[in-house]
Amino acid sequence: YIDINDVNQAVAIYEKILPAVFYDSNEPNDISYYSRDTFFSAQNVVELFYENANMTLAKAFERQGNIDHAILRYKEVLRVSPASLTVHRNLGNLFLQKGHIDKAAKEFSAVIQLQPDSISEYIDLAKHLSANAKLQDAEKIYEMILFFYPNDFEANNGLGIIFAQMGNLQKAAQCFVKVTVIAPDFAGGFINLGHALNLQGKTEQAKEYYFKAVQLDPDSALAQCRLGQVLLSLNDIDPAIKHLEKALQINPDYSEARSSLDAALSKR
């Protein structure tokens, strides 16, 4: 009997048992006493035990905080079951903890291949990494997703935001252009593209994309504000005031729109 809460005891017992059942031994096997069917059935039982034992041991090491040993045990599981979704996912998370983003991305790629609808899981992960200022890690995850799904508008949009945060506005704009093509009804893509162009001093182009965003989503305070701001920078005062007032009508607490409106009214 093993107390499931006694991780150390579980580790000690499984580490003692596993060498004795290592199914891939180099020593010759005498199977003359068994029929062919009986032998393969026995082999399957051993492999299943080996897989389950290593899986349990890997989880025990995780609970101990012994990440390197957990990784080694998960790799042993993959020798028996290379298509184990759980193991690829767990390995990816452990590599991520250790800061090995390339190895993590390789495991997450395996998860996506085995379970295509897991893409949303990794978009969420990339957003989390971005929110925690791990921009290069987030970039790797988005690029991994786009390798399999190059026309995923959310991944393209997220990668564009990463490039913008890194200061690479040209690459950001390229991503956002792709978003507007893939998802022409997504106002956010036009807002982001307009912003990336505006920051590069391409004000007239930015204006056109902001107009498109407002047409798609007139109730977007952000779109109305951005359009008002770019019109203000072009000294088109009355239209600027109109859109900034609309932004404040949608969101009365929008301080950026308020300060821009004050600036526009002072120029009237």
Buried (B, 14 or more C-beta within 10 A) or exposed (E): EEEEEEBEBBBEBBBEEBEEEEBEEEEEEEEEEBEEEEBEEEBEEBBEBBBEBBBBBBBBBBEBEBBEBBBBBBEBBBEBBEEBBEBBBBBBBBBBBEEBBEBBBBBBBBBBEEEEEBBEEBBEBBBEBBEEEBBEBBBBBBBBBBEBBEEBBBBBBBBBBBBBBEEBBEBBBBBBBBBBEBBEEBBBBBBBBBBBBBBBEBBEBBBBBBBBBBEBBEEBBBBBBBBBBBBBBBEBBEBBBBBBBBBBEBBEEBEBBBEBBEBBEEEE
